[in-house]
Amino acid sequence: MPNPQARLPEPSPDARAASDALVSLIRSRIAESGGWIAFADYMRLALYAPGLGYYSGGAAKFGTAGDFVTAPEISPLFGTCVAATLADVLAAPQLQDKGDVLEVGAGTGQLALQILRALAARGQLPRRYCILELSAELQQRQRELLAREVPELLGRVEWLSTLPQGFRGAIIGNEVLDAMPCALVHYSESGWQERGVVWQDGLQWQDRPIRDMTLMMQALVLPAAGDYLTEIQLEAQGFIRSLAASLEAGAILLLDYGFAAAEYYHPQRHMGTLMCHYRHHSHTDPFWLPGLTDITTHVDFSAIWRAGADAGLALEGYLTQGAYLVNAGLMQQLNQLDAGDLKRYLPAVAAAQKLVNPAEMGELFKAIAFSKGLDLPGQLSGFQRGDDSPRL
């Protein structure tokens, strides 16, 4: 059988050396933990180990030079639509035009740039635009981009290392939940077990009995039969609870790829949704070049909704990204472009098509919004039509 990684580009010697150093660190952690670590711990090291993990190292991750492209890199229209939702939140009576914006995991900074420009054009700039970014390397890239493109707004931007307390305003996270470490659970004739990582002449899988009671309780309600492997995203659920605790008054907008539980845990999806990305190639081996390969899972939006509801958040809506962007004014933004300027207009139309087409990002990606302590006069921009909340 051919090696599926044989078609992937070879890393540079320096990149491979960095990956080898991370493998040594992971091997040490496995030994320190008695020979086995949960996959969530492996994923955390692979993505976030200081100086070596995928998001904490220095390699390009986003855009054409990286491993994948996110919506803000595809078109500035994405950020303009998101800004319409945030503007509704900032205009709420409870905030009295004194609200802030908090972006979690700002990537290259493109979304922050787009939102700041769009809110400035609306005359609705927040008091502060806070960015929660744990990667010092990404934080520096964000700072450089904003200083170059909107130096007059840089004074409003503040970088944070922890969630603020008593936050009032709008919180935005684009493709944040999918990168949070998750548990892998495996159902077989032995019942439910947790899948973890061992070292046996290399990184290898090994199942062990589930010891975490919360993980076991969530696994037991899944409709598993036969041989069935899937993910449970306890950290993403905890993150929602942390956002709820941080938020005093305002709203939370999250966009990511995933499904409601009935589709996520469908019997036909018996191998789960774990996926890896390297130089615009996708593969399914998270042990290949740790630190150079992104590791993600789709989002169980039903679990995200339950976590939010349990933490006191009100659901404002859940729908596909395509419906969200159209509701938030994507077509109006396109109509404002000069159709005679084909060099600008045609790429903008193609980018918008990629964002909303069901065969591209429009159907797989979803938008979900919560509020707390906010009396909104109507639906948030982006959530007026096409609500899929009953599916949650």
Buried (B, 14 or more C-beta within 10 A) or exposed (E): EEEEBEEBEEBEEEBBEBBBBBBEBBBEBBEEBEEBBBBBBBBBBBBBBEBBBBBBBBBEBBBEEBBBBBBBBBBBBBBBBBBBBBBBBBBBEBBEEEBBBBBBBBBBBBBBBBBBBBBBEBEBBBBBBBBBBBBBBBBBBBBEBBEEBBEEBBEBBEBBEEBBEEBBBBBBBBBBBBBBBBBBBBBEEEEBBBBBBBBEEEBEBBBEEBEBEEBBEBBEEBEBEEEBBBBBBBBBBBBBBBBBEBBBBBBBBBBBBBBBBEBBBEEEBBEBBBBBBBBEBEBEBBBBBBBBBBBBBBBBBBBBBBBBBEBEBBBBBBBBBBBBBBBBBBBEBBEEBEEEEEEEBEEBBEBBBBBBEEEBBBBBBBBBBBBBBBEBEEBBBBBBEBBBBEBB
